[in-house]
C-alpha cells in the first residue's frame, strides 16, 4: 500500500485482497490460504526464470500464465525479493498508463 495511488479492494469477496492502481490490478493476495500466497504481474522472460529458480513461485493461479506468477509465502523467498516482485508488478501496470497519469502518480 506504500505505492502512489494504490488501493486495496475485495471484488472477489473477503478472502481475496486485490491491489489496484487507477483501477488496474497489480497484486492479488489469498488471505486465508495457508501458507498465504500473492499473484503478481511479471515480465514474461523473468516470470519463467523465477519459476525455475524458486519452488514457491509458480505460474499465476487463474491468471494469464505468461504474465503472472503466484508466490507462496512459505519463507523460502527472501523478503527483499518479495518486495522487488511487488514493486515490479506495480511498475509494469503504471508503465502502461498514459504519461499524464504517470506524472500524477509521481512515477519516474
Backbone bond lengths (Angstrom), bond angles and torsions (degrees), N, CA, C in turn:
res aa  C-N    CA-C-N  psi(-1)  N-CA   C-N-CA  omega(-1)  CA-C   N-CA-C  phi
1 X - - - 1.455 - - 1.519 111.49 -
2 X 1.300 118.13 -1.45 1.453 121.20 -179.53 1.513 113.72 -81.97
3 X 1.316 118.28 2.85 1.456 121.27 -179.83 1.524 110.20 -92.00
4 X 1.324 116.25 141.98 1.468 121.48 -178.28 1.525 110.91 -56.51
5 X 1.324 115.81 128.95 1.454 121.47 176.71 1.510 115.18 78.37
6 X 1.329 118.29 0.69 1.467 120.95 -178.05 1.523 110.13 -72.08
7 X 1.319 115.01 142.02 1.461 120.97 175.71 1.519 109.33 -140.05
8 X 1.320 115.13 149.45 1.458 121.75 178.40 1.517 108.20 -104.96
9 X 1.327 116.68 128.90 1.459 121.77 -179.81 1.525 109.13 -130.61
10 X 1.319 116.09 169.26 1.462 121.95 -179.54 1.529 110.57 -133.13
11 X 1.341 118.33 58.14 1.462 120.13 -176.44 1.529 114.07 -69.61
12 X 1.324 117.58 -18.40 1.464 121.66 -178.60 1.527 111.98 -104.37
13 X 1.326 117.34 10.58 1.454 121.43 -179.47 1.515 111.63 109.32
14 X 1.331 116.65 174.49 1.464 121.56 -172.73 1.528 115.43 -71.24
15 X 1.320 118.19 -9.94 1.470 120.54 -178.46 1.523 113.75 -92.07
16 X 1.339 116.27 -5.60 1.464 120.03 -177.12 1.517 109.84 -130.95
17 X 1.311 115.36 116.30 1.459 122.14 178.82 1.524 108.48 -93.92
18 X 1.335 116.21 127.32 1.456 121.54 -178.48 1.528 108.39 -116.39
19 X 1.324 115.39 124.29 1.460 121.04 -179.90 1.515 109.12 -102.48
20 X 1.334 115.14 129.59 1.456 121.69 -175.69 1.519 110.24 -130.44
21 X 1.316 114.20 157.12 1.452 121.71 168.34 1.523 105.93 -130.41
22 X 1.318 115.40 121.26 1.471 121.83 -176.94 1.525 111.95 50.73
23 X 1.330 115.62 40.93 1.459 121.34 175.66 1.514 115.55 83.58
24 X 1.325 118.22 -2.27 1.458 122.54 -179.20 1.532 110.07 -104.61
25 X 1.312 116.29 130.95 1.470 122.08 -176.84 1.525 111.10 -74.28
26 X 1.348 115.23 132.45 1.461 119.43 171.67 1.535 112.51 -122.45
27 X 1.330 117.82 -10.74 1.466 120.32 177.54 1.523 109.90 -157.46
28 X 1.330 115.11 142.68 1.463 121.76 176.70 1.525 106.80 -131.43
29 X 1.317 116.36 119.90 1.464 120.75 -177.20 1.522 110.73 -112.87
30 X 1.317 115.03 131.38 1.452 121.59 175.04 1.525 107.39 -89.10
31 X 1.323 116.41 107.49 1.459 121.51 -171.21 1.524 114.50 -76.49
32 X 1.318 117.36 -27.99 1.457 119.29 -176.38 1.529 113.57 -102.92
33 X 1.308 116.97 -1.53 1.467 119.18 177.77 1.522 108.85 -67.07
34 X 1.309 115.79 149.82 1.459 120.21 178.74 1.514 108.91 -130.80
35 X 1.290 120.48 108.58 1.465 126.76 -1.76 1.529 111.31 -73.19
36 X 1.341 116.52 160.60 1.461 120.04 -178.90 1.532 111.15 -64.41
37 X 1.335 115.20 157.83 1.459 119.63 177.96 1.522 109.42 -139.08
38 X 1.330 114.64 159.59 1.455 120.92 178.88 1.522 108.17 -140.01
39 X 1.312 116.44 136.64 1.455 121.69 176.56 1.516 108.32 -103.22
40 X 1.347 115.22 134.93 1.458 121.57 -174.14 1.518 110.64 -136.08
41 X 1.314 115.76 143.70 1.460 120.91 175.32 1.529 108.23 -71.43
42 X 1.339 115.87 147.64 1.456 119.95 -175.26 1.529 109.49 -153.23
43 X 1.324 116.75 149.49 1.463 121.17 172.86 1.534 106.91 -59.06
44 X 1.335 118.88 135.17 1.463 120.85 -174.78 1.533 115.54 -53.68
45 X 1.328 118.50 -46.17 1.467 119.57 -178.82 1.527 111.68 -65.99
46 X 1.322 116.34 -40.86 1.462 120.34 177.90 1.523 110.40 -66.72
47 X 1.333 117.02 -38.17 1.466 120.78 179.85 1.521 110.52 -56.76
48 X 1.312 116.31 -45.24 1.461 120.95 179.98 1.527 110.64 -64.94
49 X 1.329 116.92 -44.27 1.462 120.13 -178.80 1.529 111.57 -63.38
50 X 1.327 116.64 -40.28 1.468 120.19 178.57 1.521 111.17 -62.66
51 X 1.316 117.03 -37.45 1.471 120.85 178.26 1.519 111.52 -65.67
52 X 1.326 116.33 -33.33 1.464 120.96 178.09 1.531 109.91 -71.57
53 X 1.333 115.96 -41.55 1.465 121.36 -173.64 1.529 114.67 -78.89
54 X 1.326 117.32 -27.38 1.466 120.84 -172.30 1.533 110.90 -130.99
55 X 1.313 117.36 119.88 1.466 121.85 178.76 1.528 111.86 -62.79
56 X 1.322 117.31 -27.76 1.466 121.67 -177.55 1.528 112.56 -80.47
57 X 1.334 117.15 -4.20 1.464 121.03 179.59 1.521 108.20 -111.28
58 X 1.327 115.43 120.16 1.463 121.83 -178.29 1.523 109.68 -129.05
59 X 1.317 115.80 171.59 1.463 120.38 176.95 1.524 109.46 -58.96
60 X 1.324 116.49 144.76 1.465 122.21 -176.55 1.516 113.57 -51.73
61 X 1.299 115.70 127.41 1.465 122.78 -179.74 1.522 108.86 -74.12
62 X 1.320 117.21 119.90 1.468 124.18 -178.38 1.525 112.91 59.42
63 X 1.330 117.25 28.78 1.464 122.23 -179.32 1.525 109.17 -134.25
64 X 1.322 115.82 172.11 1.457 120.85 176.65 1.524 108.01 -62.27
65 X 1.318 116.71 111.61 1.472 122.31 -173.92 1.523 112.54 -64.12
66 X 1.315 117.67 -22.02 1.465 120.71 -179.21 1.530 111.11 -75.34
67 X 1.327 116.60 -32.97 1.463 120.98 -172.06 1.532 114.93 -112.18
68 X 1.311 118.18 -5.81 1.470 120.59 -176.00 1.520 111.38 -130.14
69 X 1.315 115.31 140.30 1.463 123.28 172.39 1.515 109.16 -118.86
70 X 1.318 115.91 149.84 1.457 121.49 170.96 1.525 107.15 -111.44
71 X 1.326 115.20 128.97 1.464 121.60 -178.21 1.525 107.89 -112.04
72 X 1.324 116.44 119.69 1.465 121.24 174.91 1.518 106.74 -83.31
73 X 1.316 115.98 124.72 1.465 121.18 -177.32 1.529 109.05 -88.07
74 X 1.342 114.09 75.40 1.466 120.61 -177.72 1.528 112.46 -104.35
75 X 1.332 116.07 7.80 1.452 121.06 179.64 1.520 114.01 93.38
76 X 1.324 117.56 -7.56 1.465 119.72 -177.44 1.537 112.72 -83.57
77 X 1.314 116.98 -22.69 1.467 121.03 177.94 1.529 107.31 -96.19
78 X 1.319 118.19 121.90 1.469 121.07 -177.52 1.528 112.15 -58.20
79 X 1.333 115.79 145.18 1.467 121.06 -179.40 1.525 112.06 -55.93
80 X 1.328 116.94 -38.69 1.462 120.36 179.41 1.519 111.99 -61.53
81 X 1.327 116.51 -41.21 1.462 120.37 177.62 1.519 110.26 -67.42
82 X 1.331 116.88 -41.13 1.474 120.17 177.48 1.533 110.28 -57.13
83 X 1.317 116.45 -47.18 1.459 120.64 179.31 1.525 110.34 -60.02
84 X 1.331 116.44 -44.92 1.470 120.49 179.97 1.529 111.57 -61.65
85 X 1.326 117.56 -39.38 1.456 121.01 179.82 1.524 111.85 -66.42
86 X 1.332 116.59 -39.43 1.465 120.23 177.28 1.533 109.56 -66.15
87 X 1.324 116.25 -45.10 1.463 120.39 179.61 1.533 111.05 -62.81
88 X 1.321 117.12 -41.78 1.468 120.38 178.04 1.523 111.25 -62.28
89 X 1.327 117.29 -39.91 1.457 121.43 178.80 1.532 110.40 -62.25
90 X 1.321 115.96 -47.38 1.473 121.37 176.98 1.530 109.83 -57.91
91 X 1.328 116.28 -47.64 1.470 120.85 -178.16 1.530 111.97 -61.71
92 X 1.329 117.49 -38.60 1.464 120.14 178.23 1.524 111.13 -61.67
93 X 1.314 116.33 -41.16 1.468 120.13 179.72 1.522 110.16 -67.71
94 X 1.321 117.38 -48.80 1.467 120.76 -177.29 1.529 111.06 -65.69
95 X 1.319 117.60 -35.24 1.471 120.16 -178.55 1.531 112.30 -63.45
96 X 1.323 117.54 -22.15 1.458 121.89 179.24 1.534 112.38 -89.20
97 X 1.316 116.75 -4.55 1.462 121.16 -179.35 1.531 110.29 -85.00
98 X 1.324 116.20 159.65 1.469 119.41 177.83 1.530 111.53 -58.18
99 X 1.314 116.45 149.83 1.474 122.49 -179.42 1.524 111.15 -54.80
100 X 1.314 117.66 -37.38 1.465 121.58 179.17 1.525 110.59 -59.17
101 X 1.322 116.66 -44.81 1.463 121.36 179.82 1.527 109.83 -67.21
102 X 1.314 116.55 -41.58 1.471 119.69 177.85 1.533 110.62 -58.55
103 X 1.320 116.36 -42.05 1.480 119.64 178.41 1.530 110.41 -65.21
104 X 1.327 117.44 -42.67 1.471 121.09 178.96 1.521 111.29 -59.44
105 X 1.319 116.56 -34.09 1.466 121.46 -179.43 1.536 111.71 -83.25
106 X 1.345 116.54 -8.33 1.459 120.20 -177.72 1.507 112.31 70.99
107 X 1.336 115.42 26.44 1.461 121.28 -177.94 1.514 109.43 -81.56
108 X 1.329 117.40 132.30 1.482 119.44 -177.26 1.514 114.07 -67.72
